[in-house]
Amino acid sequence: MGLLMDVPGLQALLASGRRTVLLDVRWALGDPHGREHYLEAHLPGAVFVDLATELAAPAVPARGRHPLPPAAEFQASARRWGINAGDVVVAYDNTGNLAAARAWWMLRSAGFPDVHLLDGGLAAWQDAGLPLESGSVEAVPGDVSFSGVGMPAIDSAAAAEWAGTGILLDARAGERYRGEFEPVDPRAGHIPGAVSAPTTENLDDSGRFLPAPELRQRFAELGISGDVPVAVYCGSGVTAAHEVAALEIAGIRAALYPGSFSEWSNNPDLPVATGQAAGTAAGTTAGT
């Protein structure tokens, strides 16, 4: 199984009897009502994942708005969701997997290999005419133990130097990259040397990922090839995980800067650039 799972693939997996954990990661910047949306309707058997409290530690300026939680706390959350060693995990949301990709990346980073994104998310399931259920699902606690680091990550020091030898992608909205608009972080603009690559340009109009050849073409136009180191940041490390997923679909391994611009812009000693850098994309989609 690849990173993405389509609806027929998920149906076949569920019918096979193999232990499968469905994670509903409903969250969006400016919409704190993910749990309420989940309680109204979700895939049968799906467990709600609270991005703000289970996929992030409390915000602190020195680490950004969504710092990664301690490893022991994340493992406890994964067990609470019912994950055991050997399970298949499929995460989804209702925003093109912009939030669910955070769960995908964190599980992969912790060394859990068999985790996927439902391509198109909740909407794809509904479009197939399949049933939803309401209310809360309380999973039988799992026993998963995480083995270590399975995905590359960088800190602010590495981000500051990255453009010298590789390509640093900014996955936020183009206007936030250019410094024209900044709704949440203390300074507007981008990390010097970064290339604008709004993450929702990895999706088609239905919220599904573009086919791998189209993603490869998109990233090639940004100067990315197999021999160039790539790292990604966004506002707080959430939608940057989605860009990392898109790059992996395209066959490109990329590092994530978890602190992202919310960490960077809170440090007055770090420079911020504005305007549209030469050769960058000019998209206007959001990024957290």
One Martini backbone bead per residue (centre of mass of N, CA, C, O) as a GRO file, in nm:
protein
  288
    1MET     BB    1   0.097   0.035   0.021
    2GLY     BB    2   0.053   0.353  -0.002
    3LEU     BB    3   0.003   0.657   0.119
    4LEU     BB    4  -0.248   0.632  -0.042
    5MET     BB    5  -0.614   0.598  -0.005
    6ASP     BB    6  -0.887   0.484  -0.137
    7VAL     BB    7  -1.202   0.390  -0.102
    8PRO     BB    8  -1.183   0.100  -0.217
    9GLY     BB    9  -0.933   0.029  -0.048
   10LEU     BB   10  -1.069   0.062   0.227
   11GLN     BB   11  -1.294  -0.140   0.189
   12ALA     BB   12  -1.107  -0.383   0.146
   13LEU     BB   13  -0.963  -0.366   0.414
   14LEU     BB   14  -1.211  -0.397   0.598
   15ALA     BB   15  -1.303  -0.674   0.465
   16SER     BB   16  -1.037  -0.844   0.542
   17GLY     BB   17  -0.987  -0.802   0.877
   18ARG     BB   18  -0.781  -0.608   0.921
   19ARG     BB   19  -0.640  -0.410   1.137
   20THR     BB   20  -0.812  -0.088   1.166
   21VAL     BB   21  -0.738   0.262   1.200
   22LEU     BB   22  -0.945   0.544   1.234
   23LEU     BB   23  -0.868   0.894   1.171
   24ASP     BB   24  -1.012   1.197   1.289
   25VAL     BB   25  -0.875   1.527   1.171
   26ARG     BB   26  -1.054   1.777   1.256
   27TRP     BB   27  -0.904   2.079   1.123
   28ALA     BB   28  -0.877   2.449   1.133
   29LEU     BB   29  -0.799   2.753   1.073
   30GLY     BB   30  -1.056   2.909   1.265
   31ASP     BB   31  -1.162   2.600   1.351
   32PRO     BB   32  -1.251   2.463   1.677
   33HIS     BB   33  -1.492   2.227   1.576
   34GLY     BB   34  -1.402   1.928   1.522
   35ARG     BB   35  -1.560   1.757   1.727
   36GLU     BB   36  -1.843   1.842   1.635
   37HIS     BB   37  -1.817   1.733   1.349
   38TYR     BB   38  -1.764   1.443   1.430
   39LEU     BB   39  -2.031   1.392   1.594
   40GLU     BB   40  -2.217   1.428   1.347
   41ALA     BB   41  -1.987   1.298   1.133
   42HIS     BB   42  -1.842   0.974   1.045
   43LEU     BB   43  -1.664   0.721   1.008
   44PRO     BB   44  -1.696   0.412   1.079
   45GLY     BB   45  -1.498   0.386   1.378
   46ALA     BB   46  -1.387   0.655   1.420
   47VAL     BB   47  -1.135   0.848   1.570
   48PHE     BB   48  -1.070   1.121   1.749
   49VAL     BB   49  -0.836   1.391   1.672
   50ASP     BB   50  -0.663   1.633   1.859
   51LEU     BB   51  -0.448   1.849   1.742
   52ALA     BB   52  -0.400   2.061   1.978
   53THR     BB   53  -0.349   1.810   2.210
   54GLU     BB   54  -0.218   1.544   2.039
   55LEU     BB   55  -0.029   1.701   1.799
   56ALA     BB   56   0.040   1.903   2.043
   57ALA     BB   57   0.179   2.137   2.221
   58PRO     BB   58   0.197   2.400   2.384
   59ALA     BB   59   0.229   2.717   2.321
   60VAL     BB   60   0.548   2.875   2.235
   61PRO     BB   61   0.751   3.103   2.106
   62ALA     BB   62   1.019   2.915   2.089
   63ARG     BB   63   0.819   2.673   1.924
   64GLY     BB   64   0.537   2.768   1.866
   65ARG     BB   65   0.197   2.678   1.802
   66HIS     BB   66   0.287   2.349   1.722
   67PRO     BB   67   0.440   2.163   1.899
   68LEU     BB   68   0.587   1.889   1.962
   69PRO     BB   69   0.534   1.632   2.144
   70PRO     BB   70   0.616   1.420   2.352
   71ALA     BB   71   0.672   1.096   2.295
   72ALA     BB   72   0.507   0.975   2.533
   73GLU     BB   73   0.244   1.130   2.470
   74PHE     BB   74   0.200   1.024   2.183
   75GLN     BB   75   0.186   0.726   2.256
   76ALA     BB   76  -0.062   0.755   2.441
   77SER     BB   77  -0.250   0.852   2.220
   78ALA     BB   78  -0.225   0.609   2.027
   79ARG     BB   79  -0.341   0.410   2.234
   80ARG     BB   80  -0.614   0.558   2.267
   81TRP     BB   81  -0.687   0.499   1.956
   82GLY     BB   82  -0.597   0.174   1.923
   83ILE     BB   83  -0.294   0.117   1.867
   84ASN     BB   84  -0.114  -0.144   1.718
   85ALA     BB   85   0.098  -0.354   1.634
   86GLY     BB   86   0.031  -0.405   1.281
   87ASP     BB   87  -0.139  -0.193   1.203
   88VAL     BB   88  -0.369   0.002   1.025
   89VAL     BB   89  -0.357   0.348   0.926
   90VAL     BB   90  -0.628   0.592   0.870
   91ALA     BB   91  -0.637   0.923   0.765
   92TYR     BB   92  -0.863   1.213   0.807
   93ASP     BB   93  -1.066   1.475   0.661
   94ASN     BB   94  -1.226   1.799   0.527
   95THR     BB   95  -0.926   1.939   0.394
   96GLY     BB   96  -0.734   1.758   0.207
   97ASN     BB   97  -0.535   1.666   0.452
   98LEU     BB   98  -0.406   1.914   0.610
   99ALA     BB   99  -0.430   1.767   0.898
  100ALA     BB  100  -0.382   1.456   0.869
  101ALA     BB  101  -0.076   1.481   0.791
  102ARG     BB  102   0.023   1.515   1.079
  103ALA     BB  103  -0.033   1.226   1.170
  104TRP     BB  104   0.128   1.085   0.956
  105TRP     BB  105   0.406   1.212   1.024
  106MET     BB  106   0.423   1.134   1.327
  107LEU     BB  107   0.406   0.828   1.288
  108ARG     BB  108   0.644   0.802   1.097
  109SER     BB  109   0.852   0.943   1.283
  110ALA     BB  110   0.803   0.713   1.517
  111GLY     BB  111   0.805   0.430   1.324
  112PHE     BB  112   0.528   0.404   1.181
  113PRO     BB  113   0.453   0.256   0.869
  114ASP     BB  114   0.116   0.192   0.847
  115VAL     BB  115   0.030   0.489   0.706
  116HIS     BB  116  -0.258   0.679   0.585
  117LEU     BB  117  -0.440   0.853   0.332
  118LEU     BB  118  -0.753   0.965   0.253
  119ASP     BB  119  -0.841   1.038  -0.048
  120GLY     BB  120  -1.055   1.321   0.004
  121GLY     BB  121  -1.185   1.208   0.244
  122LEU     BB  122  -1.497   1.253   0.348
  123ALA     BB  123  -1.603   1.334   0.066
  124ALA     BB  124  -1.530   1.068  -0.081
  125TRP     BB  125  -1.717   0.889   0.087
  126GLN     BB  126  -1.979   1.040   0.021
  127ASP     BB  127  -1.959   1.025  -0.295
  128ALA     BB  128  -1.992   0.698  -0.266
  129GLY     BB  129  -2.248   0.651  -0.067
  130LEU     BB  130  -2.152   0.624   0.223
  131PRO     BB  131  -2.168   0.574   0.547
  132LEU     BB  132  -2.241   0.735   0.850
  133GLU     BB  133  -2.162   0.845   1.185
  134SER     BB  134  -2.240   0.920   1.514
  135GLY     BB  135  -2.059   1.015   1.761
  136SER     BB  136  -1.857   0.836   1.986
  137VAL     BB  137  -1.539   0.670   1.977
  138GLU     BB  138  -1.415   0.412   2.195
  139ALA     BB  139  -1.127   0.274   2.224
  140VAL     BB  140  -0.930   0.018   2.257
  141PRO     BB  141  -0.650   0.002   2.392
  142GLY     BB  142  -0.332   0.008   2.298
  143ASP     BB  143   0.041  -0.113   2.240
  144VAL     BB  144   0.213   0.081   2.111
  145SER     BB  145   0.564   0.117   2.007
  146PHE     BB  146   0.803   0.342   1.959
  147SER     BB  147   1.129   0.348   1.780
  148GLY     BB  148   1.154   0.644   1.638
  149VAL     BB  149   1.308   0.786   1.364
  150GLY     BB  150   1.142   0.825   1.022
  151MET     BB  151   1.176   1.145   0.986
  152PRO     BB  152   1.284   1.434   0.875
  153ALA     BB  153   1.431   1.712   1.066
  154ILE     BB  154   1.439   2.063   1.153
  155ASP     BB  155   1.578   2.361   1.252
  156SER     BB  156   1.649   2.692   1.255
  157ALA     BB  157   1.947   2.662   1.181
  158ALA     BB  158   1.899   2.494   0.925
  159ALA     BB  159   1.701   2.691   0.786
  160ALA     BB  160   1.907   2.927   0.756
  161GLU     BB  161   2.103   2.731   0.556
  162TRP     BB  162   1.946   2.573   0.332
  163ALA     BB  163   1.961   2.760   0.068
  164GLY     BB  164   2.271   2.703   0.013
  165THR     BB  165   2.208   2.368  -0.071
  166GLY     BB  166   1.893   2.402  -0.104
  167ILE     BB  167   1.532   2.368  -0.058
  168LEU     BB  168   1.295   2.601   0.077
  169LEU     BB  169   0.963   2.556   0.165
  170ASP     BB  170   0.663   2.755   0.150
  171ALA     BB  171   0.323   2.647   0.243
  172ARG     BB  172   0.186   2.905   0.231
  173ALA     BB  173   0.048   3.166   0.150
  174GLY     BB  174   0.148   3.401  -0.068
  175GLU     BB  175   0.078   3.657   0.111
  176ARG     BB  176   0.245   3.559   0.353
  177TYR     BB  177   0.516   3.531   0.221
  178ARG     BB  178   0.521   3.842   0.119
  179GLY     BB  179   0.381   4.021   0.368
  180GLU     BB  180   0.066   4.119   0.325
  181PHE     BB  181  -0.026   3.883   0.536
  182GLU     BB  182  -0.084   3.834   0.909
  183PRO     BB  183  -0.292   3.670   1.142
  184VAL     BB  184  -0.076   3.528   1.387
  185ASP     BB  185   0.205   3.635   1.351
  186PRO     BB  186   0.444   3.882   1.445
  187ARG     BB  187   0.558   3.845   1.148
  188ALA     BB  188   0.607   3.930   0.816
  189GLY     BB  189   0.683   3.669   0.585
  190HIS     BB  190   1.009   3.509   0.530
  191ILE     BB  191   1.249   3.297   0.488
  192PRO     BB  192   1.539   3.338   0.371
  193GLY     BB  193   1.532   3.167   0.049
  194ALA     BB  194   1.257   3.091   0.015
  195VAL     BB  195   0.993   2.904  -0.143
  196SER     BB  196   0.695   2.932  -0.292
  197ALA     BB  197   0.443   2.655  -0.191
  198PRO     BB  198   0.140   2.607  -0.185
  199THR     BB  199  -0.019   2.328  -0.068
  200THR     BB  200  -0.304   2.331  -0.228
  201GLU     BB  201  -0.151   2.283  -0.512
  202ASN     BB  202  -0.163   1.956  -0.457
  203LEU     BB  203  -0.464   1.991  -0.539
  204ASP     BB  204  -0.768   1.941  -0.638
  205ASP     BB  205  -1.104   2.032  -0.647
  206SER     BB  206  -1.169   1.763  -0.452
  207GLY     BB  207  -0.908   1.716  -0.249
  208ARG     BB  208  -0.702   1.571  -0.419
  209PHE     BB  209  -0.427   1.450  -0.518
  210LEU     BB  210  -0.214   1.476  -0.737
  211PRO     BB  211  -0.056   1.323  -0.953
  212ALA     BB  212   0.266   1.235  -0.952
  213PRO     BB  213   0.355   1.373  -1.220
  214GLU     BB  214   0.241   1.656  -1.139
  215LEU     BB  215   0.411   1.690  -0.887
  216ARG     BB  216   0.685   1.668  -1.019
  217GLN     BB  217   0.643   1.913  -1.201
  218ARG     BB  218   0.596   2.123  -0.985
  219PHE     BB  219   0.876   2.082  -0.840
  220ALA     BB  220   1.056   2.128  -1.085
  221GLU     BB  221   0.965   2.433  -1.117
  222LEU     BB  222   1.114   2.479  -0.819
  223GLY     BB  223   1.401   2.305  -0.848
  224ILE     BB  224   1.331   1.999  -0.803
  225SER     BB  225   1.534   1.720  -0.736
  226GLY     BB  226   1.680   1.427  -0.632
  227ASP     BB  227   1.969   1.602  -0.554
  228VAL     BB  228   1.795   1.801  -0.366
  229PRO     BB  229   1.757   1.938  -0.080
  230VAL     BB  230   1.454   1.924   0.125
  231ALA     BB  231   1.241   2.170   0.286
  232VAL     BB  232   0.963   2.242   0.522
  233TYR     BB  233   0.728   2.512   0.580
  234CYS     BB  234   0.504   2.710   0.778
  235GLY     BB  235   0.343   2.826   1.043
  236SER     BB  236   0.320   2.531   1.250
  237GLY     BB  237   0.360   2.231   1.101
  238VAL     BB  238   0.106   2.124   0.939
  239THR     BB  239   0.099   2.177   0.619
  240ALA     BB  240   0.390   2.080   0.574
  241ALA     BB  241   0.318   1.777   0.591
  242HIS     BB  242   0.162   1.779   0.324
  243GLU     BB  243   0.406   1.850   0.147
  244VAL     BB  244   0.569   1.602   0.221
  245ALA     BB  245   0.364   1.406   0.103
  246ALA     BB  246   0.372   1.511  -0.189
  247LEU     BB  247   0.672   1.454  -0.228
  248GLU     BB  248   0.654   1.149  -0.181
  249ILE     BB  249   0.465   1.090  -0.416
  250ALA     BB  250   0.700   1.212  -0.612
  251GLY     BB  251   0.982   1.085  -0.482
  252ILE     BB  252   1.045   1.294  -0.235
  253ARG     BB  253   1.253   1.368   0.021
  254ALA     BB  254   1.157   1.552   0.321
  255ALA     BB  255   1.192   1.802   0.546
  256LEU     BB  256   1.084   1.922   0.864
  257TYR     BB  257   0.977   2.233   1.018
  258PRO     BB  258   0.802   2.245   1.301
  259GLY     BB  259   0.811   2.549   1.396
  260SER     BB  260   0.834   2.744   1.186
  261PHE     BB  261   0.721   3.069   1.156
  262SER     BB  262   0.627   3.094   1.453
  263GLU     BB  263   0.915   3.059   1.560
  264TRP     BB  264   1.086   3.249   1.387
  265SER     BB  265   0.917   3.527   1.435
  266ASN     BB  266   0.984   3.520   1.761
  267ASN     BB  267   1.285   3.578   1.665
  268PRO     BB  268   1.463   3.875   1.647
  269ASP     BB  269   1.742   3.743   1.527
  270LEU     BB  270   1.568   3.670   1.283
  271PRO     BB  271   1.517   3.699   0.960
  272VAL     BB  272   1.292   3.880   0.731
  273ALA     BB  273   1.123   3.843   0.432
  274THR     BB  274   0.995   4.010   0.140
  275GLY     BB  275   0.821   3.927  -0.114
  276GLN     BB  276   0.889   3.809  -0.444
  277ALA     BB  277   1.069   3.572  -0.537
  278ALA     BB  278   1.246   3.441  -0.768
  279GLY     BB  279   1.063   3.166  -0.901
  280THR     BB  280   0.796   3.181  -0.752
  281ALA     BB  281   0.504   3.122  -0.632
  282ALA     BB  282   0.156   3.296  -0.634
  283GLY     BB  283  -0.025   3.195  -0.433
  284THR     BB  284  -0.359   3.205  -0.221
  285THR     BB  285  -0.328   2.991  -0.007
  286ALA     BB  286  -0.350   2.838   0.283
  287GLY     BB  287  -0.147   2.831   0.599
  288THR     BB  288  -0.031   2.709   0.931
   0.00000   0.00000   0.00000
